[in-house]
Amino acid sequence: MRKDTIAKRASYYVCSMALIMGCSSLVHGAARSPYDRNIAVLAYGSVVNDPRELQTESDFQLAQGLHLPTRLSRHSSKGKPTEKLSVTIDPNTSGGRVYYATSSISRLPQARENLAHREGATGRDIKANMAYVRDLRGKGLDDNETFGAYKGWAGVTKQMPAASAQKIVDWAIANGYDAVIWASLPVNIETQLGGTGAQEAVGALLEGNQQLLRNTRAYLSGFPEDLKSAQMKRIIGGGTR
């Protein structure tokens, strides 16, 4: 038998055994650390088509069956040339579609930091608004984890309702992930106008600020079509609310 044939068969055997044993990282020549995870990154806006420095193994795709409460509820970079109204997690609305991709980074803190850089986060703790859930793997919760005791998972879910966080866990388990991360920047539009309803607040802000209107239209135009709400389409088309 030729030496190269023997080598190929030996390589095939090693790879097969690695996969059977659940040690897929052996295929790449390195033992898997207990800190390594298979991490999904959720996206519900411009990140889908414009990931920039976000490190993922593939393009984003629709997360089938997963709907989360997202809405145009944030005034980003207020007063700056880049200010815009942006979509964030808003517990006061119903579920919308989301996309996902697998992170190329296997450590949870570093994956969250990578997402924070894509979101333009700054400050001492740039991961503060990068929410997550993770499989505890039989261990206890960290002191800062406010979501937990659901199928052995815990996390920091920010303003995500508990029921929605549970849906993320169910989706992750079904799709072979043991951690999920997403941006969860604070809602601030309604509070700027004294508690006005979200749609009215959006309209009032856009009508009074042409720079904000231009930037918001450009931002929304970069969304996948199935993430554009009726309100977003009206704003892109020339409306303000």
Secondary structure in CASP SS format (residue, H / E / C, confidence):
PFRMAT SS
TARGET T0000
AUTHOR 0000-0000-0000
METHOD secondary structure of the structure
MODEL  1
M C 1.00
R C 1.00
K H 1.00
D H 1.00
T H 1.00
I H 1.00
A H 1.00
K H 1.00
R H 1.00
A H 1.00
S H 1.00
Y H 1.00
Y H 1.00
V H 1.00
C H 1.00
S H 1.00
M H 1.00
A H 1.00
L H 1.00
I H 1.00
M C 1.00
G C 1.00
C C 1.00
S H 1.00
S H 1.00
L H 1.00
V H 1.00
H H 1.00
G C 1.00
A C 1.00
A C 1.00
R C 1.00
S C 1.00
P C 1.00
Y C 1.00
D C 1.00
R C 1.00
N C 1.00
I E 1.00
A E 1.00
V E 1.00
L E 1.00
A E 1.00
Y C 1.00
G C 1.00
S H 1.00
V H 1.00
V H 1.00
N C 1.00
D C 1.00
P C 1.00
R C 1.00
E C 1.00
L C 1.00
Q C 1.00
T E 1.00
E C 1.00
S C 1.00
D C 1.00
F C 1.00
Q E 1.00
L E 1.00
A E 1.00
Q E 1.00
G E 1.00
L E 1.00
H E 1.00
L E 1.00
P E 1.00
T E 1.00
R E 1.00
L E 1.00
S E 1.00
R E 1.00
H E 1.00
S E 1.00
S C 1.00
K C 1.00
G C 1.00
K C 1.00
P C 1.00
T C 1.00
E C 1.00
K E 1.00
L E 1.00
S E 1.00
V E 1.00
T E 1.00
I E 1.00
D C 1.00
P C 1.00
N C 1.00
T C 1.00
S C 1.00
G E 1.00
G E 1.00
R E 1.00
V E 1.00
Y E 1.00
Y E 1.00
A E 1.00
T E 1.00
S E 1.00
S C 1.00
I C 1.00
S C 1.00
R C 1.00
L H 1.00
P H 1.00
Q H 1.00
A H 1.00
R H 1.00
E H 1.00
N H 1.00
L H 1.00
A H 1.00
H H 1.00
R H 1.00
E C 1.00
G C 1.00
A C 1.00
T C 1.00
G C 1.00
R C 1.00
D C 1.00
I C 1.00
K C 1.00
A C 1.00
N C 1.00
M E 1.00
A E 1.00
Y E 1.00
V E 1.00
R E 1.00
D E 1.00
L C 1.00
R C 1.00
G C 1.00
K C 1.00
G C 1.00
L C 1.00
D C 1.00
D C 1.00
N C 1.00
E C 1.00
T C 1.00
F E 1.00
G E 1.00
A E 1.00
Y E 1.00
K C 1.00
G C 1.00
W E 1.00
A E 1.00
G E 1.00
V E 1.00
T C 1.00
K C 1.00
Q C 1.00
M C 1.00
P C 1.00
A H 1.00
A H 1.00
S H 1.00
A H 1.00
Q H 1.00
K H 1.00
I H 1.00
V H 1.00
D H 1.00
W H 1.00
A H 1.00
I H 1.00
A H 1.00
N C 1.00
G C 1.00
Y C 1.00
D C 1.00
A E 1.00
V E 1.00
I E 1.00
W E 1.00
A E 1.00
S C 1.00
L C 1.00
P C 1.00
V C 1.00
N C 1.00
I H 1.00
E H 1.00
T H 1.00
Q H 1.00
L C 1.00
G C 1.00
G C 1.00
T C 1.00
G C 1.00
A H 1.00
Q H 1.00
E H 1.00
A H 1.00
V H 1.00
G H 1.00
A H 1.00
L H 1.00
L H 1.00
E H 1.00
G C 1.00
N C 1.00
Q H 1.00
Q H 1.00
L H 1.00
L H 1.00
R H 1.00
N H 1.00
T H 1.00
R H 1.00
A H 1.00
Y H 1.00
L H 1.00
S H 1.00
G C 1.00
F C 1.00
P C 1.00
E H 1.00
D H 1.00
L H 1.00
K C 1.00
S C 1.00
A H 1.00
Q H 1.00
M H 1.00
K H 1.00
R H 1.00
I H 1.00
I H 1.00
G C 1.00
G C 1.00
G C 1.00
T C 1.00
R C 1.00
END
